[in-house]
Amino acid sequence: MKLTLKIWRQKNNKAKGELKTYPIDGIEGDMSFLEMLDVLNEGLINKGEEPVVFDHDCREGICGSCSLQINGEPHGPDRLVTTCQLHMRMFNDGDTIVIEPFRAKAFPVIKDLVVDRSSFDRIQQAGGFISVNTSGNTIDANSIPVNKHDADESFNAATCIGCGACVAACKNASAMLFTSAKVSQFALLPQGRIEATERVLNMVAQMDKEGFGNCTNTGACEIECPKGISLENIARMNREYLSASLEG
Amino acid sequence: MAILSSSIARKVAMALSGLFLVLFLAQHFTINITSVIDPDTFNNLSHFMGHNFVVQFIAQPILIFGVVFHFIMGLVLEIRNRNARQISYNSFKGNKNSTWASRNMIISGAVILAFLGLHFYDFWFPEIVHKYVESNPLDATRYYPELLHKFESPVRTGLYCLAFVLLALHLWHGFSSSFQSMGWNNKYSKGLRGFTQFYAIFIPLGFIFIALYLHFNQ
């Protein structure tokens, strides 16, 4: 497969970036998107040029590192997959592929295709946890009965890998889907109810502080999420937030 | 006071003001459709709306506040949202994951606002002048002829119809979206979405029908 890649190159956070064109040949349909970039980088290194910098870690759709905007969509044209699970068979011989970093004020570019997503970490740190005493008298989680529906919904919310595709897909660069998944996974469980009020208030306050946009319910985040996180989580967070605000 | 400045509070404020305007639209449509069915009823209802103290001095100011609030909040949200992505994508395929109506509420909203300007120029300001500046005597039969006169112009009729198409697009996303903003997303949401989409088509189409009916029945 012969392709033309248009890749965002940016030396550092301060530099002005631009799209650079790279022709590439010999790409197999069974290669993953990242393997295709590996081939490109090998060629660039052999020619003495600077390789394209991109984030990756597990390469099996779990870590959420490999976040690229591919032909105008986060993680490319396939659904429910991350960039590392995207196969080149989704493209045709002769295609031009535009590859850009996820764009948001809260995701500043570090270099080329790598962005700083530590804003997500700070949202998590603001309340995405439960306080459990582990000093010898830990209660077995199975001793607290959990409704099957709530357990399933909580688990579904917990599958969010924090890749940032929701922010990248949203025309407003809103992080509501991410934050709501992290709020929901605890709000649905009895263990999470104890700190529910301060959790949702603190996490939403941090989300706003990071400079993400406001959700306008376009639903783009749900469609592009590689883990299929549902918009129901945003509605749940809105309910949680409103009742928490009224409580005090 | 954190709730008043949070992103979720702003969403809820937009939703509540939008729902209020949706209710107003239903009321406005109900009165306007009588102009097609029975002009006398239209005259009587218009006279009542134009001279009832509660409608004029309580409901009307609340309505104007609702419109202004919805517009200003929409503009504030749009500015903040644009600021949240300062560098645009070279390639952004919004059509792959969302509807045009949902992504362009600011455009449909701006057209509706411009239409409101024309609508005020056509009906509201002349009514204020008639009642409070010229202090004309009460006449409960003047409303239908005045309405008919306004829709003589094919340009005005066309502009009204165009605005109603944009109103349909605005409602198509906004009405159902307001429930999601207020935290309503459950097993009834599918049915509710069906109702909101029916409303989004029925009401603007009804207004278009009224405008065309009046234009072609001079």
Interface residues (C-beta under 8 A of the other chain):
Chain A: K6 W8 L19 Q69 N71 G72 E73 P77 V98 E100 R103 A104 K105 A106 A169 K171 N172 A173 S174 M176 L201 V204 A205 M207 D208 G211 F212 G213 N214 C215 T216 N217 T218 G219 A220 I223 E224 L231 E232 I234 A235 R236 M237 N238 R239 Y241 L242 S245
Chain B: A2 I3 S5 S6 S7 I8 A9 R10 K11 V12 L77 R80 N81 N83 A84 R85 Q86 I87 S88 Y89 N90 S91 F92 K93 G94 K96 N97 S98 T99 S102 R103 M105 H173 S177 Q180 S181 M182 G183 W184 N185 N186
